[in-house]
Amino acid sequence: MHLCRSFGQTLWVEGLQQLAFVRADGQLTQKSDSHSMSRKGIPVISQTIAHYRVQEKIGAGGMGEVYRAYDTRLGRNVALKVLPEAFSRDTERMARFEREAKVLASLNHPNIASIYGLEESNGVRALVMELVEGPTLAARISEGRIPVEEVLTLAKQIADGLEYAHERGIVHRDLKPSNVKLTPESQVKLLDFGLAKALERETTEPELQDSPTLSAAATRTGVLLGTAAYMSPEQARGKRVDRRADIWAFGCLLYEMLAGRAAFTGETTSDILASVIRAEPDWSSLPGSVPPRIRELLRRCLQKEAKQRLRDVGDGRIIIEEALSGSVTSDTVPAGALTRPFRHRGAVWAWAVAGLALGAVGAVVIASYVHPNSGEGPVSRFAFGFPAPDGQPPASEGFPLRDFPAVAISRDGTKIAYLGAHGHTTQLFLRPVDRLESQPLPGSTNATSPFFSPDGQWVGFFADGRLKKASVNGGEATTLCDAPINRSATWGPDSTITFAPTLFGGLMRVSAAGGSPEILTAPDVSKNELSYRWPEILPDGVTVLFVIGNAQDIGSFSESKIVAMRLDTREKKILPILGTYPRYSPSGHLLFERDGRVFAVAFDPKRLEVTGQPVPVLDGVKTSPSSGAADFAVSDTGSLVYLPENAYTRDGEIAWVDRKKQVKELAAPARHYGSPHISPDGKRIAVAIPSGSSGSDVWVYEIPHGTLTRLTFDEHSSAPIWSPDGKRIAFATTRPTGPAILVKAADGSGAEETLVAGESLILVPTSWSSDGKFLAYWAVGSATGRDIWIAPLTGEGKPQPFLQTKFNEMQARFSPDSRWIAYQSEESGRYEVYVQPFPGPGGKWQISTNGGTTPVWAQNGRELFYMSSGNFMSVGVTTQPTFSASTPRIIADYPPFLMGRLSNGVYDISPDGQRFLFVRANVENGPPDEVRVVLNWTEELKHVAPASKQP
C-alpha cells in the first residue's frame, strides 16, 4: 500500500492489522480496531492450526502476529508466525513467499532460529518456527550499557550467524535488537532471517511506515524496508541492498550495545532516516574500555558509502575473536579485514594500510615499498583502489571479469600490473610499489590476463583476440600473435612466451619479439583431455606447470589435474593434487586454488615432486570456478598480490531490458541461471541451473505463473533450446556415457531421446530450423577447435559439418525462414558475426564491424541482433534480391550478466523483438574496488605450511 502523509488521513496499515491516524507532525498514531481482531485469519487460544495447538500470543509486528503453539505430533513447543490476511490473499506474493521460505528453511546454524515449515488451516497461513525462550537484545539494552566483554561475546555470535547465511547468499535485511533473542544459556538466536525479502511484494511507489517496522516494502522496486534506526543509507534511499546492509545493521547493534543508545536517533521516522543518511554516530559515547580495533571495526561497518564498508562480516568476527582472546594488535589484524580504501568518486585512487595504529608502523610499511627485500623481514599489508576516469563512476562497477586473471607482480616485487574497468571496457594500470600513483599502460584497452617479463620491463597481456606486450617505460603496445580467447601466459627466461590461446586446445610458444607461434603440446583426445590452461614457468626456465581440463570439467575447473612438463623433452608428469591455477612460490611451495581457497603444498622443483600435504593458506581470493582462474601472484621476493572476493554471488536474476534501456526483473528466485532460451509463444523460459558439485540441469520457468520446474535430473544437462512448436526441448549432456544432444517433452512427460551422439568431446545445440527438420550445434574437434554442424532430424541422414576450419566457429542460428545461418567466428583474429546461406553454397557476409558474438534473429527475419563491447547491437536485414545488412547500431546496453555452463548464448529476444532476456549478475560482479598486497608474505607462509628440507 502507499502511505500518504496527508494530515488527518486515516488509513489501514497492512500487516499490523490496526488503523493508523496521521498527525499534524507527520507521525502515525495507532487506533485499536476491535473488528480487525475478530475477523477471519486471526487464531484464538486453543485453536488448532494443522497439528499445532495455539497456546498464547507472544508478539506482533509488521510481518505478522506470533503465537506460542504445541506440536502435537512431535511433542514440542514452536512459534507460529501468522501471516497477515491481506498477504495470504495475494497469490503472487504467497507463491514468492513459499519459494523464499524453502530457501530459508535450509539455514541450519546454532545462532539462527530455524524455520520448520509452512502450514495452512481454516483460512490461516502460518510459518512454523523454532520457539526461542528468553529476552530480546532490545530488552537487554534497555537495562543499561552492556559490559564490553559481554558485548563482544554476543557480537561474535551475531556475526557467526550472519556469516553463515551470507555464504549461502541470504541477507537478513531487517537486523535489529528486537530480532535478536538471548537464551537463558546466553546463546544468541537471530529471528526473522530473510523474511523481509520473502514477505515483500511488488510495488510501483515507495511505501513508508512509521517505526518500529517498515514492513510493506520491497527493496527491489526502490521501497524502504526494515527498521529506520538500523537501515543502511542505501536501504533508506530505497535502493537495492545486499549483505553490506546487514553489516551496517551489525555495526548499529554493536554500537548500541557498547554505548547504551542507538547510533542514529530522531523524533520522527524522517528525522531518523535523515540521521542515517547524513549524520555520524556520537563516537564519544563509547566507553574508554572499547579496544581501538573494535572502534575501527565500528567505523568500517558504519561507512555511509557501501563500497567503503567492511565487505565481509567474517572479517569482523575474526577481529572480535582476537579482541576476546586479547591478541588484537597492529600486526594481527586479518588480511584485508580493515584495509578498505577511503575512496571518493572524485578521487583518482585511494589506498589504506592495515593495522597502522602507530605512525612508526606506517613508516615500516612505506620503507618496505622503497626497499623490497628478499622475503626476510616483517609481514606488512596494504591496499589501494582502482582508478576511474575523472568525472566517471568508480571503475569497479559492473564489469564481468571473473573468467580472466586481472593482477600480476614483477619477479623483483617492485611493480604491480592490474586491470581497472569502466563500463564494459578494461584498462591495464601499472603501480610501482615505491610510488603513490598508478599509471595507465598505453595500448592496453580491452586487456585481460597481465603477466611480467622476467626483468620486469615489459607487461604482456591479451586484448582484441591477440597476445601483446607493452613497455613499463611507456610507448605503444606491440602485437605478438593471435590468441582468440586466452587462458593466460607466462614469460620464460629464454625470451619466449608460453600461452594458451583458446578455450579448447593446447599450449603454444612464441618469441617475445613476436612471430609465428609453435604448438608446444596439445590435449590428448584419447584420454578425454579438452583444454590446457593457466601455464606457469618454473624458475629453472625448462619446466612449465599447467592445468588439464577434461570434458567433465567444463563449467568447473576447481578440481582439475595439475601437470608439470619439461619444455625440452615434452615429458609430462601429473602431480598428485587436484586444483587449478598453479603458481610457484620461492618459499618452496606450489600454490593452487580449489573451492575458492588458495592452498600451499611443499614442492621440489628439481624432481617435480610434491613433498607434503596441501594446506589452505589464503581465503577470500577472487576466483572463477567456470574457467579455473584465480587472482593472486607471488614475486621472487616473497610478496603476495591478490584481488579479494567481493559481494559477488553466483546467483543472478532473470530480467528484461528494452530498447529504452529499462530493466525489469522477473519474479524467478535468484539462481545461477545459464543459457536462457524463450519459448516460441514467449511464455516460458528454458534455463540451465547448477546441480551437484559441478554439474547442471535444465529447468523451465513459467512467466505468467512464476513457477520454476525441473526438467532433467542427471546433473549433466545444459544449453536448452526450444523446438519450433514449443513442445520439446533439446539440450546438451556430458554424462559418463559420452557427450550427446538429447530431447525431451517440455512438460516433462515421456522418455528422453538422443538426437546427436558422436566422438566429439562437446556437443552443444544452438538452433532448430523453423520446419523442425534440422538442428544446428557446435562441436569440438581435436584439430579444428569448435565447428558448426547440422543434424537432420528426419530420414536417415547423418550430421554433417556446416563450417569446419582451423578457426573457432559457434553459436549458429537459423533465420526464421531457415534459408540463412548467422554465427560467430574468430577467423579475423577476434570474434565477429557472419551470415551464410543454408544449406549453401553461397557467399559470406560479415555483419559486425567491431567485434560481435551470439547472434539472434528477430522473429520477422528483418533484424539481426548480437552483442559487442557491452552493447546489444541491431542490424537491418534484407534477403531479396540478394542478402544485405545495414550498418550496426546500438539499441541497448546490457548490465553485468552471468554465463552458464556450456552456454548456447547469454541472452534471448522476445517474440516481438522489443525486449532482451538475460541473466543479470549481482551488481558486484566485477573487479573488487582494491588490490591487496602482502609484503614478505612467504615468511608467514613458511610457518603455516612448512616446506620439506631438500636433500
Secondary structure, DSSP 8 states (H G I E B T S, - for coil): ------TT-EEEETTTTEEEEE-TTS-EEEE--HHHHHSTT---TT-EETTEEEEEEEEEETTEEEEEEEETTTTEEEEEEE--HHHHH-HHHHHHHHHHHHHHHT---TTB--EEEEEEETTEEEEEEE---S-BHHHHHHT----HHHHHHHHHHHHHHHHHHHTTT---S---GGGEEE-TT--EEE-STTHHHHH----SS-----TT-B-S--GGGT---B-GGG--HHHHTT----HHHHHHHHHHHHHHHHHSS-SS--SSHHHHHHHHHH----GGGS-TTS-HHHHHHHHHHT-SSGGGS-S-HHHHHHHHHHHHHT---TT-S-TTTT------TT-S--EEETT--SHHHHHHHHHHHHS--SS-S--EEEEEE----TTS--TTSS---TTS--EEE-TTSSEEEEEEEETTEEEEEEEETTSS--EE-TT-TTEEEEEE-TTSSEEEEEETTEEEEEETT----EEEEE-SS---EEE-TTSEEEE--SSSS-EEEEETT----EEEE---GGGTEEEEEEEEE-TTSSEEEEEEEEGGGTT--TTEEEEEEETTT--EEEEEEEEEEEEEETTTEEEEEETTEEEEEEEETTTTEE-S--EEEE-SB-EETTTTEE-EEE-TTS-EEE-B--S--S-EEEEEEETT--EEE-S---B--EEEEE-TTSSEEEEEEEETTTEEEEEEEETTTTEEEE---SS-EEEEEE-TTSSEEEEEE--TT--EEEEEETTS-S--EEEEE-S-S-EEEEEE-TTSSEEEEEEEETTTEEEEEEEE-STT---EEEE--SS-EEEEEE-TTSSEEEEEE-TTSS-EEEEEESS-----EE--SS--EEEEE-TTSSEEEEEETTEEEEEEEE-SSS-EE---EEEEE---B---TT-S-SEEE-TTSSEEEEEEE-TT-S--SEEEEEETHHHHHHHHS------
